[in-house]
Amino acid sequence: MYSYSEFDEAFVRERVSQFRGQVERRVDGSLTEDEFKPLRLMNGLYLQLHAYMLRVAIPYGTLNSRQMRQLAMIAERWDKGYGHFTTRQNIQYNWPKLPDVPDILEALADVEMHAIQTSGNTIRNVTADHFAGAAADEVADPRPYAELLRQWSTDHPEFQFLPRKFKIAVTGSEQDRAVIASHDIGLQLVESNGKRGFRVLVGGGLGRTPMIGKEISPFVAEADLLPYCEAIVSVWNLLGRRDNKYKARIKITVHEHGIEDIRARVEERFAQVRPTFAGVDQALLADIKAAFAPPVFKTASVDGYAAARAANPAFRSWSDTNLTAHANPDYAIVSISLKKQGATPGDASADQMRVMADLAERFGHDELRISHEQNVILPHVHKGDLAAVYAALREADLATANIGLISDIIACPGMDYCALATARSIPIAQQIALRFDELKLEHDVGPLKIKISGCINACGHHHVGHIGILGLDRAGVENYQVTLGGDGTQDAAIGERAGPGFSAEEILPAIERLVLGYLDLRSDPEETFLQTYRRLGMDPFKAVLYPDKEGARNAA
C-alpha cells in the first residue's frame, strides 16, 4: 500500500498545526461559529445533533494493522470506545470534544492518516472496490489509480470551492462492487486492443434527485486519466449552479445540458489541459504502482480448510457467506460482518478493531479494507488459516455469517446522530435484522440488500437497495417510504417507490409481509428477490405490501 512521501508528511502536519490554531481561536471566542464552520469542514469536522463528529479519510478503503490500532486508540482515548465505518469507506467518531480534535488529527498523522476533504464542496475521499488487488475477476488493481486521483485532488487550487461536493469511485472489474454509477465520476478499468484504460461515467448520484451516471467515454487511455478527470471537473466548476444547492451537483448539470453537450465541452477542455500534464503524472503513477505490488503469497497445504468445514457446521455456514474467490486459488477474501443482528450497522468497538488489526498482521499480509457496505475485509487470507481466523472472530463477536443477506443492512446514522436526519435508521435496521433472525429465514431468503436512509440525502443508499427504506418527517411523525428494485451493481437501477409510507410501528410488519410474499412469488429457491421483482414487476409486491384493496388502490 502507499506510504507518505516527505511532502505528504509535511503537508498533513502543517494542516494539523493550522487547525490547532483555529480551534484555539474558536474556543477563546476570537472566531464565531459562522467563521469557524468553513475551517472545520475543511478538516472533516461536523457539528451534529449532540456533539461534534470527525470524519476520517480511509482512501479507497485501504489501511494496515498499525492504522487500525491507532483508530482503536483514538476511539478509546477521545471518543466513547467505538467508531462508525461509513458508506464512503471512512470512519466517523461521533463524540469528540472540540479542544481534543487537533490532538486526534496529530495522532492520525502519526500513522499517515488525516481528515482532509472528507467534507465541504470539494473532491471527497476517492473510493474503490473493496476487493481490489485480490478479486479473481478484476482487470487490474484499481487502487493505484485511486491514489493518483487522491494526490491530484488533494488541495487542488481550482477545486476547493466547487458548486457542491464531488465524488469519484473506481472499479477494476466488470462486476461493479464500487457503485460507480451513483458517483459524480465513475471509472471502470477496461482493456481494449491490448491497451488499458477507463470507461467513464458522469453525473450519477443519489439524494433528493437520484440519477444513474451516463457514459461520457467508453475508453479513456490510462495516460489520459488525470487530464480527462480535470476536464470534467473544470467544465462543471464553470457550469454548475451556485444559486441553488439542491441543483448544484453535476448530475443536474448533465441533465440540464444533456450528455452530448457536456461531452463536447469536456473534450474541448481536455485538449487544452492534456499538454500541461506532460507525463509528470505517469512518472508518479509508476511509483505508486510499485507501492501496490501484490504480497508474497505463501505456499502451504489447504487441506485443513476442507476438514474444518466438514467438522464444524458454524464454520461452514460462515465460509459459505463471508468468503469470496481470490485471484490465488489457495487464498480467500474474508468479509468481516459489522452487522450482528441487533447491532448498529457499521459500528466496531476499539477491542474489535484491535482484533481485526491482529488478524491482518498474523494472517492477512497486513492489509484491511473498509467496504462501502460498512463491513471490514481481510483481502488475502490463506485457506489453511481460515479456521483460526474464524475462531478469533467468533471470540470477538465478529463472526456473524450474513454477508449479502437480509441482516447485512446498510444504514445511515439517522436521527440518533445526524442533524439533517428526519427519521431514525438504526432502530429500523436492528428490528429487521432481529426479526428475520427470530424467523430463521435469512438463508432461505438468500441474497437481499436492504438499505435505509434517515433523510432525503440518501447516505444509506436506499435508492439502490433491492428494498430501500427512506425515513421522512410527516407532520412531526416518522414515516417510512419503501422502494423496490434498486441495484448498485453493473446493472445499476434506481428503485421504484411502492406507494404510501408506513409509520415506525408499521414498517417492520410491512417488510416482513414483503419478504414472505417474495418467498411465495419466486419461481424456485434459486431465484433472488431482485430477479423475482424484475420478472414480475411491481404489482404483486405492491399487493403484498398493501393487503387491503383500498390500500393497494391508493398505492397505485
N, C-alpha and C positions, 0 to 999 in steps of 0.2 A: 504494500500500500504506500501511498505518497507520504513523504516526510517533509517537514517545513525546510525551506531554504533560509539563509540568513535574512533575506528580505522579508519573507513571511514572518519570521520571528520578530524582527524589528517593527514591522507594521502592526502586528497584533498587540505587542507590548505598548506601543505608542497610543493605540486606540484605548487600551485599558487606562493608561495614565490620563488621557484627556477626559475620559468618562469619570474617573475618580474625582477630578477637579469639578466637573459639572454636578456630580452628586453632592459634593460638599457645599456648593453654592445653592443647590436646591434645599438642602437640609437647613442651612443658615438663613434661608429666605431671600437670598440675593437673586434667585431665579424663581419666577412664578411657575405654576403648573403648566400654563399655556406656553411659556418659554421653554420649559424643560421637556415637554412632550415630544417634539421632533428629535431632541437629542437622545432621549431614552429609547425611542423607537429605532433609531439608527443602531442601537446596541441590543435589540431584541427584548426590551423590557416593556411590558404592557401593564396597565392598571385595570385589574379585573374586578369582579363583584366584591370580593372580600379582602384582597391583598394584591400586591404586585405579582406578576407572572414573568418568569425569564424563559425565553425560548432559545435553546442551544442548538447550533447547527451540527448535524452529522452529515457532512457532504456525501451524497449518493449512498447514504445509509451504511457506510463502512467505518468500522472502528476496531481497535485492538484491545487486548485484555487490560493493558495499563490505563487506557482511556475509560473503559467501562468501570474499572475500580475507582477512578477519580470521580466519575459520575455518582457512584455509590457514596463516596466520602462527602461530596457536596450535599447529597440528599440528607445524610445524617447530620452534618455539621450546621447547615444553613437552612434546611427545609424541614419537612416532617417525616423524613425517613423513606421517602419513595419518590419516583419520577414517573412522568407520563409520556410514553412514546406515541408519536403522532402520525397522522396520515401523510405528513411531509418528510418522514424519516428523521425527524428531530426528536429531542426530548424537552419536556417542559417541567419547570419547577413552579408549583402553584403558590408557595408561601414564603418567598424570600423577603427579608426586610431590606428596605432601600439602602441604608448605610452599609449593608453587607455585600451588595451586588458587585462593587469593584473587586472585593476580595474573591468572590466567586469567579469573576472573569479572569483574575490573575491565576487562580487555580486551574482554570480551563487552559489558559495559555501555557501552563507548565507541561501540559500533555498535548500540545498542538491542537487546541480546540478554541472555539470562540462563539459569539452570538451575533456576529456582524451580518446584516442583510437577512435576518430572519423575520423582519417586519419592515414596514414602510413601503413607499412607492418606488421600488427598485427591483432588480432581478433577484429573486429569492433563492434559497438553497436548491441547487440542481439535484434532482432525484434520478434514480436509475432502478433497473431490475434488481431486486434483492438477491437473485440467484446469479448475478453477474460474475463471470470468471469461473463458474462451477457448472452451470447448466449444460446438459448434453445437447441441447438444441440451438445454441447460440452461434451466430456467425463469428463473433469476436467479443471479447470483454468490453462492454461499453464504458467502464469506469475511467479509463484514461481520457476519453473524450469529455466525460462529465467533469473531470478535474481540470482539463483545459478550459472548459466553459466557466468553471468556478473562478479560475485565476483571471480570465478575461473580464468577467463581470464584476469582480470584487472592486469596489471603489471606482468603477468606470466613470470618468468625469462627465460623460454625456448622459449617463443613465441613472443618476442618483435621485432625480426628481421627475420620474415618469408620470404619465397621467394616472396610473394605478399600479398595483403590484404586478409582477410578471414572473411566470413560472415555466421552467423548461424541464422536460423529462426525456431520458434516453433509454432505449432498449436494444439489446444485441440479438434479439431473437424475433422470428416471425410470430411466435406466441407472445403476446404483449402482457407482461407482468408489471409494467410501469404505468399503465393507464395513460399512454401518451396522447390519446385522442381527446382527453379532457384538460390538456395543458395549452398555454399560450403558444408555445412551440413544442411539438412532439417530434422526436428523432428516432428513426428505426434504422439500425445498421443493415445494409444490404450489400450484395456483391453483384456486379453487372459486367459481363465480358472480362472477368478476371480482375476487376478493379473494385476496391472497397469505397463505399460512400454511404449516403444517408437519404432515405425517403423522409421528406419534411412535411409535417402537418402544421397548420397555423390556425389560430382562432378558436381553439377548444376552451371549454371552461364550464363550470357548474354554477352555483349561486342562484340568484333570482332569475337569470336568463340562461338556462343550460343549453350548451351547443356542443356538437361534435366537431372536432377540428377538420379543416379541409386541406386536401393535398395541394401544396403550393409548388412542390417539385418532387418528381418521382426519384430523382437521383442528383444529389449534390456531392461532388467528389470530396474525399477525405481532406484534401489540402484546402478546400474552399469552405470548410465548416464555419470557422470563425467569421470571415468576411460576410458569408451569407446570413448568419445569425445577426451580425451587426447591422446589415442592411435591413433586415426585418424590423428590428427594434428601433432603428433610426427612422424608418418610414412611419411606424406607429407613433413614435415620440412627437412627430410633427402633426400627424393627422388626428391622433387620439383626442377625444373630447375631455376638456378640463372644466366645462361648465356644469357637468352633471356626473358625479362619481359613479352612479348606477349605470351610466352608459360610456364609461371611460375605458373599459377593458378592450383588448384588441379583438375579441370575438365580435363586439358591437361594430368596431371599425370595419372588419371584414364583411360583416352582414350589411352595413350601410353602403359600402363602396363596391362590394362584390369581389370575389376571389380573382377574377381576371384583371381588374384594375389594380388590386393590391400586388398581384404577381408582376405586372408591368412596372410598377413603381419600385418594387424590390429589386428587380433585375437591373433597372437603371441605377439605383443606388449601389448595388453590388458591383457593377462595372466601375464605379467611382472609388469605392473603398478597397477593392481587392488589391490593387497595386501597393497600397500603403502598408500591407502586412509583410510583403517582400520576403516571405519564407521564414520570418522570425518565429512565427507560431509553430511551424513544422519542426524546427530545431527544438523548441520547447516540448512539443508533443513526443518527440523521440526520447527525450529524457524522462518524461512522465511515463511512457510505456515501459521503460526499464524498471520503474518502481513497482509496476503491476505484473511482474513476471510470476507465473504460476509457482506455487510452493513445490518443494521437492517431495513428491508423494512417496510414502513408504511401501515396500513390498513385504506383504505378510499374508498369512492364511486368513481367509474369510469364513472358514468352516464354522467357527463359533457363532456366527450370526444366525445361520440356519438352525443350529442346535438350540440357541436361545429362543428363537421363535417357536420352535416345536415344544419347548419345555414351559414357556411362560405365556399364557393367553393374553395377559395385560400388555406385555412387551409386544406381542404380535399385533394387537389392536393398535397400539401406538405407532408401530412401524408401518402399518398399513395406511395410516392417515397423515403422519407427520414427517415422512421421508419422501424425497424426490430424487429422481435419477440424476446421477453425477456424470460428468464427461468421462471420468475414470471409473470403469465398472467395479473396481474394488472399493469405491467410496460412495457415500450418500450425502445428500444435503439434508440437514436436520432443521426443521422448523419447530421452535420452542413456542408453545402457545402461551400468551399472556391473557387468555380468555377462560380461565377456570370458571365453571358455571357459578354464577352469583358474584363474581369478582368484577371490578371496574375494568372494562376493556382497555388494554394498553398500559396499565399500571404495573410497575415492578418495584419491590422493596429493595433497599440497599443490600440486604443479605442475598436476595435473589440475583441482583446484578453481580455481586462478587462470585456467586456460584457459576453464573454464565461465563464470567471472565476466566475463572479457574478451568472450566471445561474447554474453553477456546485455547487456552495456553497448553493444557495437557493433551487434548485430543483433536484440536481443530486448526493447527498451524497458525495459531494466534490471530484468527480473524473472526469477527462477528459482523452481522448485518442487521439493520433495522428495516423491516418491511413497511410499505405504505398501509398494510393491513394490521399494523400495530402489534406485530409479533417480532421475535428475535430469531435470527438464523445463524446456525453454525454451518458455513458453506462447504467445509471439507472435513468429513469425518470418515475414517476407515471403517469398513463394515465390521471388522473384528473388534472395534472399540464401542460399537453402538450399545451393547448391553450394559457396559459400565457407564456410558453417558446417560442412558435411561435411568439407571439406578440412582445416580446423583440428582437427576432432575426430579425424580419421584420424591426423594428425601426433601428437596427444596420446594415441593408443591408446584412443580413446573412441568409435570408430565401429562397434562391433560391431552387426551387423544381426540382432538376435534378440529384439526386444521381443515378449512374448507367446508365444515359442517355448520349446522344451524346456530350453534352457540358461539361460533367464531365470528362474532359480530363486530363490525366497525361502528364506533360511536364517538361523537364529539363530546367534550366535557359538559355541554348543555348548561342549563340554568343552575347547576350546582357550583359552577365556577365562572362562566363566561358572562361578561357584561352585555354582550349582544344577544344572548340566547333569549328565546321567548317560551321555551318549554324544557323540561328535563329529558335528557337522553340516557344517562347512566342507569337510572332505576328501570327504565323500559327494557334496556338490554339485559339487565340482570334478571328481570322477571321472565323474559322469553327463554333465556338460557336455562334457568332453573326449571321452568315448566316442562320443557322438552326433555330435560334430564330425568324428571319425575316420570314422564311417559315412556322413557327408554326407547325413543323413536329416532334419535339422531342418525344412526347408521342406516335405518330403514329409509329415512327421507333422502339421505345421500347429499351430494354437493348442492349447497344452497347458500347464497350470500345475502345476508340481511345487513343493511346499512342504515344508520339512524343519525339524523341531524336535528339539533335543537333550535334551529332558526333557518331562515331562507338563504343564509350564506353557504350552507351545504358543506361544512367542514367534515361531516360524516359521509360525504359522497353518496347520499341517498338516491340521487338521480340515476346512478349506475349500479344500484343494487338489484338483484333478482326480485327481492322485496325491499322497497325503500320506504322509510318512515320519516316523515317531516313533522316536527313539533312546532305548532304555532299558538299564538295567543288569540283567542276568540272571546272578546268582551271580558277579559280577565280570567278566562278559563283555558287550561291547556287542551289543545285539540290536535289530533294526530292524523295527518293525511297518509294514505298508502298509495305507492306507485308500484307497478309491476312491469317486469320485462326489461329492466335496465341491465347493462352489460359494460364492464370496464376493460374488456379484452380487445383483441384484434377485430372482433365483431361488435365494436362499441355501439351502444344504443342508449338513448335516454328513456327511462321508464315512463309509462303512461299512468296518469292519475286514475285510480279506480272509481272514485266518487267522493261522497261526503266524508269528512273526517270522523274520528272516534275520540271520545273522552279518554282521560288517563285510565279510568276503570274499564273502559270497553276495548282498549287496543289489544291487550293480551288475548282475550277470548276471540277477537277478530282474527288475529294472526294464527291462533290455534285452528279456527274453522278453515282458514285459508290453506294451511299446510295439510290438515287432514283431508280437505277436499281434493288437494293435489294427488294424494295417495290413491284416491278413488278414480281420478281422471287420467292418470298416466297409463300408457298403453302396456307397459311392462316394468318390472322393478329397475331396469337399467335406464329408463327414460328420466332425465333430470327435470327439476322444476322448470328451468328455463326452456328446455326442449318441449315440454308439455305446453307451456304458455305459447311458444312460437307456433306450435302445431294447431292449437285450439283457439288462440286469441283471447281477448279479454272477457267475453260474455260469460262463459262457465265459471270463471273465477269471481266475477262480479256477483253472480248468483249465490256463490258460497259466502262471500263477504257480507252481502245484504240479503239474508234469507227470506225476509218478508217481502212480498211482491211490491208493496208500496215503496220500501227502501230501494229495491232494485230499480224501480221506475225513476225514483229521484236520482239514483246514481247515474242513470243513463243521461 
